[in-house]
Amino acid sequence: MKKIFLFVLCSVAAMSVSTSCRFAREDNPGDTVAANEFDPTIGQKAKSLHASADTSAMNSTVDSTDIFFVGDGSTKQQLQLVSYPSKRDTAVFSKARHIKVQGNADFGHVVRVGFYRLPSGDSIVKTVEEITL
């Protein structure tokens, strides 16, 4: 009886020792981001301090027709393009079989895009050229 009690006690102790660190809280802050990204009220206060009386200039922003940001939703087969400079509109285009890339066309870079119109009327991306600002 004493051996069974010691066996059970040792088993419980071994299980608790091996699993105690597994559930410990991990403190990994990762990349730090400004507080106004998480708390919208902070961003609104800052914008209201710097807001101009005439907002019509902001509403009439004209985006470029062939210059875009490369979006995070881009995959091997598709390219997500975000309008430049306002970042208001997003479009997803298929890539051509052989796409010509000049410069770096990574996520977040500003690129000029050349399209190829298919006979069906669809457009696919044929060329991507990085623009340095």
Contacts in CASP RR format, 6 or more apart in sequence:
PFRMAT RR
TARGET T0000
AUTHOR 0000-0000-0000
METHOD contacts of the structure
MODEL  1
MKKIFLFVLCSVAAMSVSTSCRFAREDNPGDTVAANEFDPTIGQKAKSLH
ASADTSAMNSTVDSTDIFFVGDGSTKQQLQLVSYPSKRDTAVFSKARHIK
VQGNADFGHVVRVGFYRLPSGDSIVKTVEEITL
35 42 0 8 1.000
36 42 0 8 1.000
36 43 0 8 1.000
36 46 0 8 1.000
61 85 0 8 1.000
61 86 0 8 1.000
61 88 0 8 1.000
63 83 0 8 1.000
63 84 0 8 1.000
63 85 0 8 1.000
63 86 0 8 1.000
63 88 0 8 1.000
63 89 0 8 1.000
64 83 0 8 1.000
64 84 0 8 1.000
64 85 0 8 1.000
66 112 0 8 1.000
66 113 0 8 1.000
66 114 0 8 1.000
67 84 0 8 1.000
67 110 0 8 1.000
67 111 0 8 1.000
67 112 0 8 1.000
67 113 0 8 1.000
67 131 0 8 1.000
68 81 0 8 1.000
68 82 0 8 1.000
68 83 0 8 1.000
68 84 0 8 1.000
68 110 0 8 1.000
68 111 0 8 1.000
68 113 0 8 1.000
69 81 0 8 1.000
69 82 0 8 1.000
69 83 0 8 1.000
69 84 0 8 1.000
69 87 0 8 1.000
69 108 0 8 1.000
69 109 0 8 1.000
69 110 0 8 1.000
69 111 0 8 1.000
70 79 0 8 1.000
70 80 0 8 1.000
70 81 0 8 1.000
70 82 0 8 1.000
70 105 0 8 1.000
70 106 0 8 1.000
70 107 0 8 1.000
70 108 0 8 1.000
70 109 0 8 1.000
70 111 0 8 1.000
70 128 0 8 1.000
71 80 0 8 1.000
71 81 0 8 1.000
71 82 0 8 1.000
71 90 0 8 1.000
71 107 0 8 1.000
71 108 0 8 1.000
72 80 0 8 1.000
72 107 0 8 1.000
72 108 0 8 1.000
73 80 0 8 1.000
73 92 0 8 1.000
74 80 0 8 1.000
74 107 0 8 1.000
77 94 0 8 1.000
77 95 0 8 1.000
78 92 0 8 1.000
78 93 0 8 1.000
78 94 0 8 1.000
78 95 0 8 1.000
79 92 0 8 1.000
79 93 0 8 1.000
79 94 0 8 1.000
79 95 0 8 1.000
79 113 0 8 1.000
79 125 0 8 1.000
79 128 0 8 1.000
80 90 0 8 1.000
80 91 0 8 1.000
80 92 0 8 1.000
81 90 0 8 1.000
81 91 0 8 1.000
81 92 0 8 1.000
81 93 0 8 1.000
81 113 0 8 1.000
82 89 0 8 1.000
82 90 0 8 1.000
83 89 0 8 1.000
83 90 0 8 1.000
84 110 0 8 1.000
93 113 0 8 1.000
93 115 0 8 1.000
93 123 0 8 1.000
93 124 0 8 1.000
93 125 0 8 1.000
94 122 0 8 1.000
94 124 0 8 1.000
94 125 0 8 1.000
95 124 0 8 1.000
95 125 0 8 1.000
96 116 0 8 1.000
96 124 0 8 1.000
96 125 0 8 1.000
96 126 0 8 1.000
99 125 0 8 1.000
99 126 0 8 1.000
99 127 0 8 1.000
99 128 0 8 1.000
100 126 0 8 1.000
100 127 0 8 1.000
100 128 0 8 1.000
101 127 0 8 1.000
101 128 0 8 1.000
101 129 0 8 1.000
102 127 0 8 1.000
102 128 0 8 1.000
102 129 0 8 1.000
102 130 0 8 1.000
103 129 0 8 1.000
103 130 0 8 1.000
104 130 0 8 1.000
105 111 0 8 1.000
105 128 0 8 1.000
105 130 0 8 1.000
109 130 0 8 1.000
110 130 0 8 1.000
110 131 0 8 1.000
110 133 0 8 1.000
111 128 0 8 1.000
111 129 0 8 1.000
111 130 0 8 1.000
111 131 0 8 1.000
112 128 0 8 1.000
112 129 0 8 1.000
112 131 0 8 1.000
113 125 0 8 1.000
113 127 0 8 1.000
113 128 0 8 1.000
113 129 0 8 1.000
114 125 0 8 1.000
114 126 0 8 1.000
114 127 0 8 1.000
114 128 0 8 1.000
115 123 0 8 1.000
115 124 0 8 1.000
115 125 0 8 1.000
115 126 0 8 1.000
116 123 0 8 1.000
116 124 0 8 1.000
116 125 0 8 1.000
116 126 0 8 1.000
117 123 0 8 1.000
118 124 0 8 1.000
END
